[in-house]
Amino acid sequence: MRLTVLGASGTYPRPGGATNGFLVREGGTSLVLELGNGCLSNLLREARLTEIDAVVITHMHIDHFGDLYPLFYALRFHPDRPWGQRLLLPGDGLGIMGRILGEDSREYLERVFAPEVLEAGRDYGVGDITLRAFPTRHPVEGYALRLEGPGWRVAYSSDSSPCPGVEEAARGTDLFICEATLPAAYEEEASHGHMTSRQAGATAATAGARKLMLTHIWPTFDVLDIVREAGETYRGEIVPAREGMTVSLEGGWHVQA
């Protein structure tokens, strides 16, 4: 399994960066997890549009799905019409997208995309990858994800305050990708649906995750400070997500810049 970071910032991107997005590849399967602002450009460095087996959006906040719009247009006007792109997303996800599209574009949404509703406790198969959704604690409907393939288990917190769903998704995983939006001193501000650095570390520790990747850090804050604080509650290896970073879980834990 190889995981490439397409975007790592929370809410808005750092200079030259992008908001949340990941490409997960296993065998001949390519799965995109989130497609925030700026992620599509980075995705196209790694794969062709026609190679994506599925896109998964955990909740309908723009920094997690913003680049579905350019993906939609890239597919709609592609000369080969590779329509029917599998898209897993919450509830009325396409309806939310369509609210800012013109009528002529809106009518194509369910032709270009093949939407499936993301629901807690349900398993989804995407080629060689199986994923399960777990409920988060966030102002809108959202899901943490647990992904499994041959010999590996990865979890992604999405955006959430600490909660049982995120902890269960991460239990016993090889790699836990967890949001750490704010420094430890901002715990009250984070309580509306995000985690601090220490809370991310504590969730990873309680879940028994072997490795921790921190993402969705607000550009306002220093990434190394967030990593240091997470290390106060989690004793395993911690790496901050960076655009272009590739992690391989084949035969161990390998990080490539």
Phi, psi and omega in degrees: 000137176232131179241125179247131179280120177266331179198146188226354185272153175263133173074307176215156188276153167291163177307125180077004184254198180209162175276184198302136175183145181216147173246122180248125180237131177220117184059235178264013183260135175234119182238130177260125180250106186072150178213071182283180184304124178092352186286328185298319178302317179291325178298319184289347171286337188255331187205154173279156181305322185281359181264356184275119181281326180198151172242134181240127177244123187278332177197157189267062166249139194301330181285000176246342180229006187305323182275007166296332180294306177296329175296317178304311182290324178297321179284319182300318185259010176295135184299334180267000180048062178281060185279167183089026178299122181295129184221115177260127182200162184291151166028243184269046183302312180292326176298319177297315178302316187292344184295336181250010176261151172290160184301323182294330177276321185302324183291345180268350187304313183274008171257319178288318178256148171250091189283145172228140182281128176277126184225145180296140175080001182258140177266142178232132176260130175231095183056239182274006184242137173245135178230150177229142181260143179229140183292142178253179175242098187209161184295342177236166176304129181203165186218135164280156184233144171242123181247136179225142176218189182299104175081014179212156178218126181230141176236153179226126186286338196059207177260125183190145162290163176305135181199163182301325182297315180294317180298319180293321178300323186272354189300121174068020183279159175285326181217130177243115176267112189232137173293143175218067191299322191229156173294165184302327183292350184254032185299321180296318179294328182285342190294347180280358176147023179223176177241150169272173178304309182294324179294323176298315178297318181294322178295317178298319181294314180297323181282346181073030177290139185284324180224154183230126173248126181264134181219180176059035177276128179300134179300343177300332191249157181281126184298320182294328175294320179297316179297317180299316181292323177298328179291348176285340181240354180225126186263356178280187181284134180238135176227135175278138177294138177222140179304132180091346178294138175238130178248131176245134177253016179278114179069026180127196186252116182229130179244128176245134180292000000 
